[in-house]
């Protein structure tokens, strides 16, 4: 059975048993609508200053031995993805700082 066929099959079975989409209560809908509005406004504000932020980020010096720190961090904390480990390094809280200072 192809993916689309499987999805259609499941959808038909759910409909046959009266399963419908859930609509939350009014306060949940309003709270989420406010969150979506906030995200839209934040995106609009960010788009106005995106280039300024990009230039400011380019001026900030990155930690030394970045690749070595990343490899060490991943050895010390293998549960992290490489980008999570890198974020820790950039934030200054990585275990890799002990390795390669």
Secondary structure, DSSP 8 states (H G I E B T S, - for coil): --HHHHHHHHHHHHHHTT-------HHHHHHHHHHHHHHHHHHHHHHHHHHHHHHHHHHS---TTHHHHHHHHHHHTTTS-HHHHHHHHHHT--TTHHHH-
